[in-house]
Amino acid sequence: MLSVFKNYFTITKKEWNGMLVLVVLILAVLLAPDVYQLIKKPDAVDFTRIKEAQVILDQAVIEKTEYGIKDKPANYPHNASFSSIKSKAEYFKFNPNHLPEEMWEKLGLSERQIKVILNYEAKGGRFYKKEDLQKIYSVTAADYARLSPYIVIPERNFNKDFPDRAIAFHTKPAVMVELNQADSAQLTKIKGIGPAFANRILKYRNRLGGFYRKTQLMEVYGLDSIKYEEIYKQVEINPTEITKININTCDFDDLKRNPYLSFKQMNAIIQYRKQHGNFRSNERFKKRVDFE
């Protein structure tokens, strides 16, 4: 009986050595993280970011007391690097149009940023609203956020600014193009519209079925508010030229061309017709399709 137990529980020298090696390896794995923490030197604390954060908080207090700013801009870059905020900038109300170079410097912009702005104005560029400053690629989101509360752009009064040309401009525009009938050649007659913009306008008009208001031009890719200001007095819209969609006979491909319809809305239209038949009135259509 004793010999049977010895056969099962007796350990040879080779097996004993193997157990010792295994125990050592297990202990090494368990102790490795603690040993690493003892050997590794802790990272140095960067106090410069703390100082920059304090500068920003101090500036916020100044803005609130001196200029009556109750809230920071909605698009303030919460995740922006503190280094992007110019701590030495001087803040004052300003019009970005033709602002002298030294004034931009006081506002904390770099020489490169100022050069880009001046080149933009030299080519005929103009800021019509404060958001247009964001279109300057050298102006960062952080720069715009800190400067936007101080931007003041007076509304343009054509009669006052150009008294000698006001009457002529209003009574005899350079060109007048009807957007829903014009072809590519007619669109290029509009001052400020080249072949590329003309093709984009035509493609977007085909998706819509026609324009029903001028401001829809700003939905065309690349046509921003500045370009719109340049061309909107040269175009007109005839609503009777709009091609309408028959909501009871159109298919999914007809609907998906319209940029204003979501997949959910298109699917709701198709499914309603399958289950209940045609829409009998605009009121029923609006009730069954969620346009929120």
C-alpha positions in Angstrom: 0.0 0.0 0.0 2.8 2.4 0.9 4.6 1.7 -2.4 1.4 2.8 -4.3 1.4 6.2 -2.6 5.2 6.6 -3.3 4.5 6.0 -7.0 2.0 8.9 -7.1 3.6 11.4 -4.7 7.3 10.9 -5.0 9.1 13.8 -6.8 12.3 13.4 -8.6 15.2 15.9 -8.4 14.5 17.0 -12.0 10.8 17.6 -11.2 11.7 19.5 -8.0 14.1 21.8 -10.0 11.3 22.4 -12.5 8.9 23.4 -9.7 11.4 25.9 -8.3 11.9 27.5 -11.7 8.1 27.8 -12.1 7.7 29.4 -8.7 10.4 31.8 -9.4 8.8 32.8 -12.7 5.4 33.3 -11.1 6.9 35.5 -8.4 8.8 37.5 -11.0 5.6 38.2 -13.0 3.7 39.2 -9.8 6.5 41.5 -8.6 7.4 43.1 -12.0 4.8 46.0 -11.8 6.0 47.0 -8.4 9.6 46.9 -9.4 8.9 48.9 -12.5 7.2 51.6 -10.5 10.3 51.8 -8.2 12.7 52.1 -11.1 10.7 54.4 -13.3 11.1 58.1 -12.7 7.9 60.1 -12.4 7.1 62.5 -15.2 7.9 66.1 -14.5 4.8 68.3 -13.9 4.4 71.0 -16.7 3.5 74.1 -14.7 3.4 76.3 -17.9 0.0 75.0 -18.8 -1.3 75.9 -15.4 0.0 79.4 -15.7 -1.5 79.8 -19.2 -4.9 78.6 -17.8 -4.7 81.3 -15.1 -4.0 83.9 -17.8 -7.2 82.8 -19.6 -9.3 83.0 -16.5 -7.9 86.4 -15.7 -8.8 87.6 -19.3 -12.3 86.2 -18.9 -12.8 88.4 -15.8 -11.5 91.5 -17.6 -13.9 90.8 -20.5 -16.8 90.5 -18.2 -16.1 93.7 -16.2 -14.9 96.0 -19.0 -17.1 94.9 -21.9 -20.1 93.4 -20.2 -19.6 90.0 -21.8 -21.8 87.6 -19.7 -21.1 84.4 -21.6 -18.2 83.1 -23.6 -18.9 82.3 -27.3 -20.9 79.2 -28.0 -18.1 77.8 -30.2 -15.4 78.4 -27.7 -12.8 75.6 -28.2 -12.9 73.8 -24.8 -10.4 71.2 -26.0 -8.1 73.7 -27.7 -4.5 74.0 -26.5 -3.9 76.7 -24.0 -0.9 77.8 -26.0 -3.2 78.9 -28.9 -4.6 81.6 -26.7 -2.5 84.7 -26.9 -1.9 85.9 -23.3 -0.4 89.2 -24.3 -3.1 90.3 -26.6 -4.9 93.6 -26.1 -8.7 93.5 -26.7 -10.9 96.2 -28.1 -13.9 96.6 -30.4 -12.8 96.5 -34.1 -14.0 96.2 -37.7 -11.8 93.6 -39.4 -12.2 95.3 -42.8 -9.0 97.2 -43.6 -7.8 97.0 -40.1 -4.1 98.3 -39.9 -1.4 95.7 -39.4 -0.3 97.0 -36.1 -3.9 96.6 -34.7 -3.9 93.0 -35.7 -0.6 92.6 -33.9 -2.2 94.1 -30.7 -4.9 91.5 -31.0 -2.3 88.8 -30.8 -2.2 87.5 -34.4 1.2 86.4 -35.8 2.9 88.0 -38.8 1.9 85.1 -41.0 -1.7 85.3 -40.0 -1.8 89.0 -40.7 -0.2 88.6 -44.1 -2.9 86.1 -45.1 -5.6 88.5 -44.1 -4.0 91.4 -45.9 -3.6 89.4 -49.1 -7.3 88.4 -48.9 -8.3 92.0 -48.7 -5.9 93.0 -51.5 -7.7 90.6 -53.8 -11.0 92.2 -53.1 -12.1 90.1 -50.1 -14.4 91.7 -47.5 -15.9 90.6 -44.2 -19.6 91.0 -44.2 -20.3 89.4 -40.9 -18.0 88.3 -38.0 -18.3 84.6 -39.0 -16.5 85.4 -42.3 -13.3 85.7 -40.3 -13.4 81.9 -39.8 -12.9 81.5 -43.6 -9.4 82.8 -43.3 -7.4 79.5 -43.1 -4.6 81.0 -41.0 -7.1 82.1 -38.2 -7.5 79.2 -35.9 -10.7 78.3 -34.1 -9.2 79.4 -30.8 -8.3 82.8 -32.3 -11.8 83.3 -33.7 -13.3 82.3 -30.3 -11.4 84.9 -28.4 -11.8 87.7 -31.0 -15.4 87.2 -32.1 -16.9 89.1 -29.0 -15.0 92.2 -30.1 -15.8 92.2 -33.8 -18.2 94.9 -34.9 -19.1 95.1 -38.6 -21.6 97.9 -39.4 -24.4 97.1 -41.8 -23.8 98.2 -45.4 -25.9 101.1 -46.7 -25.5 101.1 -50.4 -27.1 104.5 -50.9 -24.9 106.1 -48.3 -21.6 104.4 -49.3 -22.0 104.8 -53.0 -24.4 107.8 -53.6 -23.2 108.4 -57.1 -23.9 104.8 -58.2 -26.9 103.9 -56.1 -29.7 104.9 -58.5 -27.9 103.4 -61.5 -27.2 100.1 -59.7 -30.8 99.6 -58.6 -32.4 100.6 -61.9 -30.0 98.9 -64.2 -28.1 95.9 -62.9 -25.2 94.5 -64.9 -27.1 91.3 -65.6 -30.3 89.6 -64.4 -30.5 85.8 -64.7 -33.6 83.6 -63.9 -32.1 80.7 -61.9 -34.7 78.1 -62.8 -34.4 78.4 -66.6 -30.8 79.5 -67.1 -28.3 77.1 -68.6 -24.6 77.0 -67.9 -23.7 79.7 -70.4 -26.2 82.1 -69.0 -25.1 81.5 -65.4 -21.5 82.3 -66.3 -22.7 85.8 -67.3 -23.2 86.5 -63.7 -20.3 88.5 -62.3 -18.5 86.2 -59.9 -19.8 82.9 -61.4 -17.4 80.7 -63.5 -18.0 77.4 -65.2 -17.3 75.4 -62.0 -19.9 77.3 -60.0 -22.4 77.2 -62.9 -22.2 73.4 -63.0 -22.6 73.1 -59.3 -25.7 75.4 -59.4 -27.3 73.4 -62.2 -26.6 70.0 -60.4 -28.1 71.3 -57.2 -31.1 72.8 -59.1 -31.8 69.4 -60.6 -31.8 67.8 -57.2 -34.2 70.4 -55.8 -36.4 70.6 -58.9 -35.8 74.3 -58.9 -35.0 77.2 -56.5 -37.8 78.8 -54.5 -35.7 81.4 -52.7 -32.3 83.1 -53.5 -30.7 82.1 -50.2 -30.7 78.4 -51.3 -27.7 79.4 -53.4 -25.6 79.2 -50.2 -26.4 75.5 -50.0 -24.4 75.0 -53.2 -21.0 73.5 -52.4 -18.4 76.3 -52.1 -20.8 79.2 -52.4 -20.5 81.0 -49.1 -22.1 84.2 -47.8 -19.4 86.4 -49.4 -20.0 85.0 -52.8 -23.8 85.2 -52.2 -23.4 88.9 -51.4 -21.6 89.4 -54.7 -24.2 87.7 -56.9 -27.7 87.8 -55.3 -28.7 91.1 -56.9 -27.9 89.6 -60.4 -30.4 86.8 -60.2 -34.1 86.3 -59.9 -36.4 83.3 -59.3 -39.6 82.3 -61.1 -41.4 79.9 -58.8 -43.7 78.6 -61.6 -40.6 77.0 -63.2 -40.1 74.6 -60.2 -40.5 70.9 -61.1 -42.6 69.3 -58.4 -42.6 65.7 -57.3 -45.8 63.7 -57.4 -45.8 62.2 -53.9 -48.2 59.4 -54.9 -46.3 58.1 -58.0 -42.6 58.8 -57.2 -40.3 56.0 -56.3 -37.4 55.9 -53.7 -34.9 57.0 -56.3 -37.0 60.1 -57.1 -37.1 61.0 -53.4 -33.5 60.4 -52.5 -32.4 63.1 -55.0 -34.0 65.7 -52.8 -31.4 67.0 -50.3 -34.0 68.0 -47.7 -35.5 64.5 -47.1 -33.9 62.1 -44.7 -33.9 58.3 -45.1 -36.5 58.0 -42.3 -38.8 60.5 -44.1 -38.4 58.8 -47.5 -39.1 55.4 -46.0 -42.2 56.7 -44.2 -43.6 58.0 -47.5 -43.1 54.7 -49.3 -44.4 52.6 -46.3 -47.5 54.7 -45.9 -48.4 54.3 -49.6 -48.0 50.5 -49.3 -50.2 50.3 -46.3 -52.8 53.0 -46.9 -52.7 53.9 -50.5 -52.2 57.5 -51.9 -52.0 60.6 -49.9 -55.3 62.5 -50.3 -54.2 65.9 -49.0 -51.1 67.9 -48.0 -52.4 68.0 -44.4 -52.4 64.2 -44.3 -49.0 64.1 -45.9 -47.5 66.4 -43.3 -49.2 64.5 -40.5 -47.9 61.1 -41.5 -44.3 62.3 -42.3 -42.2 63.7 -39.5 -40.5 66.9 -40.8 -39.0 68.0 -37.5 
